[in-house]
Every structure is written in C-alpha cells, then in structure tokens.
C-alpha cells in the first residue's frame, strides 16, 4: 500500500469516526440514559420517547454505513478542477484537510467521551441563582397555572412561585397546606428566610428557569444547594403578600427527578 493510499485511508477513517462514529456514541449514551431513567436530567419526560426513537434510527444508520467501502462518503468527484494543480499544492491541501479532520475529531471525541464517562448531574443552585434575573415573566411559554383553582394539593414549587407572584386574590390560598421539596437559596436582604427553589423546564435544561418561594428558617441552618423538604401552611398577610409558615423543615436527598415541568 502506497503512502498516498495510507494517507487517504487515515482521512477516510477520521471522517467516518467524526461523523458516524461520534453520532453512534451519542445514540448509545442517549439510550443508556433513557433506559436508566436519567435522560430527564437533560430533557422533559414528554420528549424522552422521541429522543430514544431518534437514537435507535441513528444506530441503524450507523450499522448500515459500516457496510459501505471505506472512503465511499467522499467519493463523489472532489478533485474536479484540480487536474492541473501543482503536486506540492495538492499535497499541502490534502495535509491541511487531514489535519483539520483529525483535530476536529479529537475535540469532538473529548466532548462526547466526557458525556459518556462523567456522571449525569442536575443543574446546580449556582446556575439557578445566575438565571434568576433573566426573565421577568415566570416560565414564559410554559403551561399557565390556573390561579383560581381551589385544589392546590398538586402544586409544586413552580406553581406556588407563580401564585405568590401573580395571585390577585391571595386570601383564596390562606390556610392551604403544603409539602414541597427543593434546594435552599439565599433571599437577599431577608434575615430568617431562605428560598425554596426548583428548576422548571419546558423542553430541556437549556430553557430551565428557577422558581422560588420564601420559607422561614433559622439563619445558617442550611447552606445554598442543600435539598430540603418543607411542610407547612400558606399564610396571607394583611398587605396581601403570601408566605409559607413551616411546621417542619428537614434535609433530604436530591430527588431522582430534580426538575419540575
């Protein structure tokens, strides 16, 4: 096999890995996360089936591609117009193309393999605090919370955050009992209070937004990011402000699904 043939083979292998190989790895990671129930750390549960189906189709395509001759992906006349090209210029062009392929392949491989071997993790409290001021409209684009309903037993942190911010008749919620789970975040300028926070996503973690409700707690009892469960009662103050009066605040483990939708 000539040096030129070996060079062409290496470029073909690099191109196939950069395209089909990395796509197949991403598909395997996606299916693994879906089967173990951890894909919801990245996307909404409603879209898990779509992502899994797309991963299966991608794997089928990857397997089919393996039956193609090596280099068939680029065998469609790329050298047209270079018949009279100087040999040195052609060698330089092939060298640059090969180097670009391998550099891109290495960088993309690092990203994909990091996703394969690093354990999935939920969005942190620091990210929630960074995103807190990004939108003045709570959960724009998400399903609207019906603020007139009497049954609040299914409300999560996101629903209550919406109520606290937008309720026009807060007295309707006075006395409602709650049991909510979230992570602790600081409330600026308020001593004896912490924010009970959850990340609410519509489609995936890219559009995640924090939802937070204030909870009375002793200063220094909980650190930012600690997961806690709060049981208590919603109280409407004379000025119409809503607050949670807790009867129990305790540390808990991060839930399997740390987001609300």
PABA-220019 format. One record per residue (C-alpha): residue in one letter; x, y, z. Coordinates in steps of 0.5 Angstrom, whole numbers. Layout:
BEGIN
+------+-------+-------+-------+
| resn |    px |    py |    pz |
+------+-------+-------+-------+
|    A |     X |     Y |     Z |
...
+------+-------+-------+-------+
END
This chain:
BEGIN
+------+-------+-------+-------+
| resn |    px |    py |    pz |
+------+-------+-------+-------+
|    X |     0 |     0 |     0 |
|    X |     3 |     7 |    -2 |
|    X |     4 |    13 |     2 |
|    X |    -2 |    16 |    -1 |
|    X |    -6 |    10 |     0 |
|    X |    -5 |    10 |     7 |
|    X |    -6 |    18 |     8 |
|    X |   -13 |    17 |     4 |
|    X |   -15 |    11 |     9 |
|    X |   -13 |    15 |    15 |
|    X |   -17 |    21 |    13 |
|    X |   -23 |    16 |    11 |
|    X |   -22 |    13 |    18 |
|    X |   -22 |    20 |    21 |
|    X |   -28 |    23 |    17 |
|    X |   -32 |    16 |    19 |
|    X |   -31 |    17 |    26 |
|    X |   -32 |    24 |    26 |
|    X |   -39 |    23 |    23 |
|    X |   -42 |    16 |    24 |
|    X |   -37 |    14 |    30 |
|    X |   -39 |    20 |    34 |
|    X |   -46 |    20 |    33 |
|    X |   -47 |    13 |    34 |
|    X |   -43 |    14 |    41 |
|    X |   -48 |    20 |    43 |
|    X |   -54 |    15 |    41 |
|    X |   -51 |    10 |    46 |
|    X |   -51 |    15 |    51 |
|    X |   -58 |    17 |    50 |
|    X |   -61 |    10 |    50 |
|    X |   -57 |     9 |    56 |
|    X |   -59 |    15 |    60 |
|    X |   -67 |    13 |    58 |
|    X |   -66 |     6 |    60 |
|    X |   -64 |     8 |    67 |
|    X |   -69 |    14 |    68 |
|    X |   -63 |    19 |    68 |
|    X |   -65 |    23 |    61 |
|    X |   -70 |    27 |    65 |
|    X |   -64 |    31 |    68 |
|    X |   -63 |    34 |    61 |
|    X |   -70 |    34 |    57 |
|    X |   -77 |    34 |    59 |
|    X |   -80 |    27 |    60 |
|    X |   -85 |    28 |    55 |
|    X |   -79 |    28 |    50 |
|    X |   -76 |    22 |    52 |
|    X |   -79 |    17 |    47 |
|    X |   -77 |    22 |    41 |
|    X |   -70 |    22 |    43 |
|    X |   -70 |    15 |    44 |
|    X |   -73 |    13 |    38 |
|    X |   -68 |    18 |    34 |
|    X |   -62 |    15 |    38 |
|    X |   -65 |     8 |    35 |
|    X |   -66 |    10 |    28 |
|    X |   -59 |    14 |    28 |
|    X |   -56 |     7 |    31 |
|    X |   -59 |     3 |    25 |
|    X |   -56 |     8 |    20 |
|    X |   -49 |     8 |    23 |
|    X |   -49 |     0 |    23 |
|    X |   -51 |     1 |    15 |
|    X |   -46 |     5 |    14 |
|    X |   -41 |     0 |    16 |
|    X |   -42 |    -4 |    10 |
|    X |   -40 |     2 |     6 |
|    X |   -33 |     1 |     3 |
|    X |   -28 |     6 |     7 |
|    X |   -28 |    13 |     4 |
|    X |   -35 |    12 |     0 |
|    X |   -37 |    18 |     4 |
|    X |   -32 |    23 |     0 |
|    X |   -32 |    19 |    -7 |
|    X |   -36 |    24 |   -11 |
|    X |   -31 |    28 |   -15 |
|    X |   -28 |    33 |   -10 |
|    X |   -22 |    33 |   -14 |
|    X |   -25 |    36 |   -20 |
|    X |   -22 |    43 |   -22 |
|    X |   -15 |    40 |   -19 |
|    X |   -13 |    36 |   -25 |
|    X |    -7 |    42 |   -27 |
|    X |    -6 |    43 |   -20 |
|    X |     2 |    43 |   -18 |
|    X |     3 |    37 |   -14 |
|    X |     6 |    41 |    -8 |
|    X |     0 |    45 |    -8 |
|    X |    -4 |    38 |    -8 |
|    X |     0 |    35 |    -2 |
|    X |    -1 |    42 |     2 |
|    X |    -8 |    42 |     1 |
|    X |    -9 |    34 |     3 |
|    X |    -5 |    35 |     9 |
|    X |    -9 |    41 |    11 |
|    X |   -15 |    37 |    10 |
|    X |   -13 |    31 |    14 |
|    X |   -10 |    36 |    20 |
|    X |   -17 |    39 |    20 |
|    X |   -21 |    33 |    20 |
|    X |   -16 |    30 |    26 |
|    X |   -16 |    36 |    30 |
|    X |   -24 |    37 |    30 |
|    X |   -24 |    29 |    31 |
|    X |   -20 |    30 |    37 |
|    X |   -24 |    36 |    40 |
|    X |   -31 |    33 |    39 |
|    X |   -29 |    26 |    42 |
|    X |   -27 |    29 |    48 |
|    X |   -33 |    32 |    49 |
|    X |   -37 |    26 |    47 |
|    X |   -33 |    22 |    52 |
|    X |   -34 |    26 |    57 |
|    X |   -41 |    26 |    57 |
|    X |   -40 |    18 |    56 |
|    X |   -36 |    17 |    63 |
|    X |   -38 |    23 |    67 |
|    X |   -44 |    22 |    71 |
|    X |   -50 |    26 |    70 |
|    X |   -51 |    32 |    74 |
|    X |   -57 |    36 |    76 |
|    X |   -57 |    44 |    75 |
|    X |   -54 |    47 |    81 |
|    X |   -56 |    52 |    86 |
|    X |   -51 |    57 |    83 |
|    X |   -54 |    56 |    76 |
|    X |   -61 |    58 |    79 |
|    X |   -58 |    64 |    82 |
|    X |   -55 |    66 |    76 |
|    X |   -61 |    65 |    72 |
|    X |   -66 |    68 |    77 |
|    X |   -66 |    75 |    74 |
|    X |   -66 |    73 |    66 |
|    X |   -74 |    73 |    65 |
|    X |   -79 |    78 |    69 |
|    X |   -84 |    73 |    67 |
|    X |   -85 |    67 |    70 |
|    X |   -84 |    61 |    66 |
|    X |   -86 |    64 |    59 |
|    X |   -88 |    59 |    55 |
|    X |   -90 |    54 |    60 |
|    X |   -97 |    52 |    61 |
|    X |  -101 |    57 |    65 |
|    X |  -102 |    56 |    72 |
|    X |  -110 |    57 |    74 |
|    X |  -110 |    62 |    80 |
|    X |  -117 |    61 |    81 |
|    X |  -117 |    53 |    83 |
|    X |  -119 |    51 |    90 |
|    X |  -115 |    45 |    90 |
|    X |  -107 |    46 |    91 |
|    X |  -105 |    39 |    93 |
|    X |  -102 |    38 |    86 |
|    X |   -98 |    45 |    87 |
|    X |   -90 |    44 |    86 |
|    X |   -85 |    50 |    88 |
|    X |   -86 |    53 |    81 |
|    X |   -94 |    53 |    81 |
|    X |   -93 |    56 |    88 |
|    X |   -88 |    61 |    86 |
|    X |   -93 |    63 |    80 |
|    X |   -98 |    64 |    85 |
|    X |   -94 |    68 |    90 |
|    X |   -92 |    73 |    84 |
|    X |   -99 |    74 |    81 |
|    X |  -105 |    72 |    85 |
|    X |  -110 |    77 |    85 |
|    X |  -114 |    74 |    91 |
|    X |  -108 |    72 |    96 |
|    X |  -114 |    71 |   101 |
|    X |  -116 |    65 |    97 |
|    X |  -110 |    61 |    99 |
|    X |  -109 |    63 |   106 |
|    X |  -109 |    56 |   110 |
|    X |  -107 |    52 |   104 |
|    X |  -102 |    46 |   107 |
|    X |   -96 |    45 |   103 |
|    X |   -91 |    40 |   103 |
|    X |   -85 |    42 |    98 |
|    X |   -78 |    40 |    96 |
|    X |   -73 |    44 |    93 |
|    X |   -66 |    47 |    95 |
|    X |   -64 |    52 |    99 |
|    X |   -62 |    59 |    96 |
|    X |   -61 |    66 |   100 |
|    X |   -66 |    71 |   100 |
|    X |   -63 |    78 |    99 |
|    X |   -64 |    83 |   105 |
|    X |   -68 |    78 |   109 |
|    X |   -66 |    75 |   115 |
|    X |   -69 |    69 |   118 |
|    X |   -71 |    67 |   111 |
|    X |   -69 |    62 |   105 |
|    X |   -71 |    61 |    98 |
|    X |   -74 |    54 |    97 |
|    X |   -72 |    53 |    90 |
|    X |   -73 |    48 |    84 |
|    X |   -71 |    49 |    77 |
|    X |   -77 |    49 |    72 |
|    X |   -76 |    46 |    65 |
|    X |   -81 |    47 |    59 |
|    X |   -77 |    42 |    54 |
|    X |   -70 |    41 |    56 |
|    X |   -64 |    44 |    61 |
|    X |   -63 |    50 |    56 |
|    X |   -69 |    53 |    58 |
|    X |   -69 |    52 |    65 |
|    X |   -71 |    57 |    70 |
|    X |   -71 |    58 |    77 |
|    X |   -78 |    58 |    81 |
|    X |   -77 |    60 |    89 |
|    X |   -82 |    61 |    95 |
|    X |   -79 |    64 |   101 |
|    X |   -79 |    60 |   107 |
|    X |   -78 |    62 |   115 |
|    X |   -72 |    59 |   117 |
|    X |   -66 |    60 |   122 |
|    X |   -60 |    64 |   120 |
|    X |   -55 |    59 |   118 |
|    X |   -59 |    53 |   118 |
|    X |   -58 |    51 |   111 |
|    X |   -53 |    52 |   106 |
|    X |   -54 |    54 |    99 |
|    X |   -56 |    48 |    95 |
|    X |   -58 |    44 |   101 |
|    X |   -64 |    40 |    99 |
|    X |   -70 |    41 |   104 |
|    X |   -77 |    39 |   105 |
|    X |   -82 |    44 |   108 |
|    X |   -88 |    42 |   111 |
|    X |   -93 |    48 |   113 |
|    X |   -98 |    53 |   111 |
|    X |   -99 |    58 |   107 |
|    X |  -101 |    65 |   110 |
|    X |  -104 |    71 |   107 |
|    X |  -101 |    78 |   111 |
|    X |  -105 |    84 |   111 |
|    X |  -102 |    87 |   106 |
|    X |  -104 |    81 |   101 |
|    X |   -97 |    78 |   101 |
|    X |   -96 |    71 |   101 |
|    X |   -91 |    67 |   105 |
|    X |   -90 |    60 |   108 |
|    X |   -91 |    58 |   115 |
|    X |   -87 |    52 |   116 |
|    X |   -88 |    47 |   121 |
|    X |   -83 |    42 |   119 |
|    X |   -76 |    44 |   115 |
|    X |   -71 |    38 |   114 |
|    X |   -66 |    36 |   110 |
|    X |   -67 |    31 |   104 |
|    X |   -63 |    27 |    99 |
|    X |   -64 |    30 |    92 |
|    X |   -70 |    27 |    89 |
|    X |   -69 |    22 |    83 |
|    X |   -72 |    28 |    78 |
|    X |   -70 |    34 |    81 |
|    X |   -74 |    39 |    76 |
|    X |   -81 |    41 |    75 |
|    X |   -84 |    42 |    69 |
+------+-------+-------+-------+
END
